[in-house]
Amino acid sequence: MSECKAYVTKAPEGGIEYRSVNITGEEGNVSLKPVLTGICGTDRGIVRGALPFSYDPSNYDYLVIGHESMCEVVESSSSEFSPGDLVIPIVRRPGHCPNCLIGRPDNCSDGDKHEAGITGLHGFMREQFQEFDFNLVKIQDKSIGDLGVLTEPMKNVVKAFEVFERVSSRSIFGNGISTLEGKTALVVGTGCEAFLYSFLAKDYGFDTTISNRHPIEKNSLEMCSEFGIKFVDTSKDPDFPAKPLDLVIDTSGDPGTILKYLRKLNYNGILILFGTNGRAPDVELTGNDIDHIVEKNITIAGSVDAARIHYIKALDYLSKWNRMHGDTMKNIITSYFKPGETSVFTQKPAGEIKSVIKWQ
Ligand SMILES: [Zn+2]
């Protein structure tokens, strides 16, 4: 039961292999097999050995990678799940701090938590595994299809907007008609996570732009056009933005880019940092920057991971967008790989928004 094929790395050194593993002692009342697993920058960072905070589970000298997953229930002794149900396993598992104990390990206050496929817990890129029902979120709307695999990246977006709501409620943030129409949001980056951020910013009512330092492929431009989002190639438009920004969400982790847009924030502006890049060049924050932040009530907030509530809301948004923009939305998955293929971990396919492994 415990022997199966898996994508395996050694954390934090890196590498990637598809091979048999024998994982013993894992408990759970639901047996799962993967349907789709997504690959993101974190997976590629671990494989490259560029994520020093990742580590193997205790008693193992390897780590099964993978945290973005949609699975099918094979067997269940839980009354909540039946064979054939589609579920999303939750990535972060609580430690013992108060936030972990109230079900918000995303806000862990001492770092004593684990993340499947990243920190000290085997991930989901394997032929089969067991989970407890309390670590699973059921997909109610099966018409969502393959887009269910985006629940994990989308839940981060939902949580970051929870942070936005908390911060923006300190002042009158909306306009004269109590909406966000005319308020500007910039999402830095053009990967899958950036697109999901821009879709939700648009959904909130922001005049939304997505940016990168290079052009993007036709499929990405079509995505922008369908959702009513602008794209700016900042290598061709260095003076962007012409107007102050009300909300900036960064998925790049690049300090230089972040500082550039921090300086463009409006009164009561909010900068949410999501991307990480420990290897990016340093930049200098000046006295004028501090004046700008203080005098304009600017908030800079980091946002990592999310809790069960955000997975559920993420599925609602994906379901809604699938119904409104299904023909375009499905193109967010740009390539499918077979189990055993490893190239996707070391090279990004051209035009990638989201690459996935299709297990069945
Ligand atoms: Zn904790």
Boltz pocket constraint, residues with backbone or C-beta under 6 A from the ligand:
constraints:
  - pocket:
      binder: B
      contacts: [[A, 94], [A, 95], [A, 96], [A, 97], [A, 98], [A, 99], [A, 100], [A, 105], [A, 107], [A, 108], [A, 109], [A, 110], [A, 111], [A, 112], [A, 113]]
      max_distance: 6.0
